[in-house]
Amino acid sequence: MSIADIEAAGPDWIPVPSGRSYRVASPPRNALVTPGLAAELARVLDRFAIEAGFSKDRPVDVVFKPGVVGHHQVGRAADIYGVGSRGLDAWKADWDLAVQRSDTERECRRNLGWRLYKAIQTYGSWSQPAGYPVQLFGPWTRSEGPWTRISDKLLFAHRDHIHVAK
């Protein structure tokens, strides 16, 4: 990360760090967030990675990309676009095919995108502004929650990534 990136981000932003069983495989500037969100993501990502069978010697990669302009101005949100060397849109396509074939039991064990979404949902503590849903959106939101009444527009906007805010 360059000095310009850090200065542009502001004094209170830090990149989501790599952990014991996962590594951030994108430039640090793609995941600049508040220290609280960085710590929460690190905790959840490590738990996900360990439960999925990864380790210090064989970490899983996680890819962040900058979010929508204005959406991340205060560093309270992060967008995860990939895990295990695949995009979340590819993991979702695999999931949808397994659902069509009634083979979700095997897919629950294999699909790292779905597993990551469920770990973030289950183990994370995310923002819920008054009058708004929990700030966790992704390709599985409508079927898995936490907000199954997600609009088509919002679901489409999060079809290829997981968005979390704290």
C-alpha positions in Angstrom: 0.0 0.0 0.0 1.4 3.4 -0.9 1.5 6.4 1.3 -1.0 8.1 -1.0 -3.5 5.2 -0.5 -3.2 5.5 3.3 -3.5 9.3 3.3 -6.5 9.1 0.9 -8.2 6.6 3.2 -8.0 8.7 6.3 -6.3 8.3 9.6 -8.7 5.8 11.0 -8.7 3.2 8.3 -6.7 0.0 8.2 -6.6 -2.9 5.7 -8.3 -6.1 6.7 -5.3 -8.2 7.7 -4.4 -11.8 6.7 -5.0 -14.3 9.4 -3.9 -17.6 10.6 -5.8 -19.7 8.1 -6.7 -17.2 5.4 -4.8 -14.6 3.4 -6.1 -11.4 1.9 -5.2 -11.9 -1.8 -6.0 -8.4 -3.0 -4.2 -5.1 -2.5 -4.6 -3.7 1.0 -6.2 -0.6 -0.4 -9.2 -2.8 -1.6 -10.1 -3.5 2.0 -9.6 -0.3 4.0 -12.0 -0.3 6.9 -12.4 0.9 10.4 -10.3 -1.0 13.0 -13.5 -2.5 14.5 -14.6 -3.9 11.1 -11.1 -5.2 10.4 -11.0 -7.0 13.7 -14.5 -8.5 13.3 -13.7 -9.7 9.7 -10.4 -11.2 10.9 -12.1 -13.1 13.6 -14.9 -14.4 11.4 -12.6 -15.2 8.4 -10.2 -17.2 10.6 -13.1 -19.2 12.0 -14.5 -19.8 8.6 -11.1 -20.9 7.2 -10.4 -23.3 10.1 -13.9 -24.9 9.9 -13.4 -25.3 6.1 -10.2 -27.2 6.7 -7.6 -24.5 6.0 -4.5 -23.9 8.1 -1.4 -21.8 8.5 0.4 -24.1 6.1 -2.5 -24.1 3.6 -4.5 -20.8 3.9 -7.5 -20.0 1.8 -7.4 -16.7 -0.2 -10.0 -14.0 0.2 -10.4 -11.2 -2.3 -11.7 -7.7 -1.5 -12.6 -5.0 -3.9 -13.5 -1.4 -3.2 -17.2 -0.8 -2.8 -19.6 1.6 -4.5 -18.6 5.2 -4.3 -20.1 6.8 -1.2 -20.9 3.4 0.3 -17.5 3.1 2.0 -16.6 6.7 2.7 -16.4 6.1 6.4 -14.7 2.7 6.2 -17.7 0.9 7.8 -18.2 -1.5 4.9 -16.2 -4.1 3.0 -17.0 -6.1 -0.1 -15.7 -9.7 -0.6 -15.6 -10.8 -4.2 -13.7 -14.1 -4.0 -12.7 -17.0 -1.9 -10.6 -20.1 -2.7 -9.4 -18.7 -6.0 -12.9 -18.3 -7.4 -15.4 -15.4 -7.6 -18.5 -15.5 -5.5 -20.6 -15.4 -8.7 -19.0 -18.8 -9.7 -19.7 -20.3 -6.2 -23.3 -19.1 -6.5 -23.7 -20.6 -9.9 -22.5 -23.9 -8.5 -24.9 -23.6 -5.6 -27.9 -22.9 -7.9 -27.0 -26.0 -10.0 -26.8 -28.1 -6.9 -30.2 -26.8 -5.7 -31.7 -27.8 -9.1 -30.2 -31.3 -8.8 -31.3 -31.6 -5.1 -27.7 -32.1 -4.1 -27.3 -29.3 -1.5 -26.0 -31.6 1.2 -22.7 -32.2 -0.7 -22.6 -28.6 -1.9 -22.8 -27.3 1.7 -19.5 -29.0 2.4 -17.8 -28.1 -0.9 -19.0 -24.6 -1.7 -16.6 -22.1 -0.1 -18.7 -19.1 -1.2 -21.8 -20.4 0.6 -19.7 -21.5 3.6 -18.2 -18.0 3.8 -21.6 -16.3 3.6 -23.0 -18.6 6.3 -19.9 -18.0 8.6 -20.3 -14.3 8.2 -24.0 -14.5 9.0 -23.6 -16.8 11.9 -20.4 -15.5 13.6 -20.4 -11.8 12.8 -21.8 -8.8 14.5 -22.9 -6.4 11.8 -24.5 -3.0 11.7 -28.3 -2.6 11.7 -29.2 1.0 11.5 -32.6 2.0 12.8 -35.3 1.1 10.3 -32.9 -0.9 8.1 -31.9 -4.6 7.8 -28.7 -6.1 9.1 -25.9 -4.9 6.8 -25.1 -8.3 5.3 -25.9 -8.7 1.7 -24.8 -11.2 -0.9 -25.8 -13.8 -3.5 -27.4 -16.0 -0.8 -29.3 -13.2 1.1 -32.8 -14.1 -0.3 -32.5 -17.8 0.5 -30.3 -17.7 3.6 -31.1 -14.4 5.2 -30.7 -12.4 7.3 -33.1 -10.4 5.2 -35.0 -12.7 2.9 -37.3 -9.9 1.7 -34.4 -8.2 -0.1 -35.5 -6.3 -3.2 -34.6 -7.6 -6.7 -32.5 -4.4 -7.2 -30.5 -4.9 -4.0 -30.1 -8.6 -4.6 -28.8 -8.0 -8.2 -26.4 -5.4 -6.9 -24.9 -8.0 -4.6 -25.0 -11.0 -6.9 -21.2 -11.3 -7.2 -20.0 -10.3 -3.7 -20.7 -10.2 0.0 -21.1 -6.8 1.6 -20.8 -6.3 5.3 -20.9 -3.2 7.5 -20.2 -2.5 11.1 
